[in-house]
Amino acid sequence: MSKNWAEGANVTDLWEELRTLQGEHQALELRLEGLQERPWLSVAEQTERNRIKKQKLLLKDRMVALERQLQR
């Protein structure tokens, strides 16, 4: 196996992971928008909103890291 082939497979894997994370991020954004449209939130919904915000930040950090790897 050549090194270039292995690097290409790795790049493909990184792109696939990035697309997956982008989809997850978008799904969380849609759920968050739904919660934010409500005039008030129950305690459980407030907890969910906070969890979603944290999860989105974690996903965004991972996406930025992947994008940096792909730019090399």
Beta strands, then each sheet from edge to edge (+ up, - down):
end
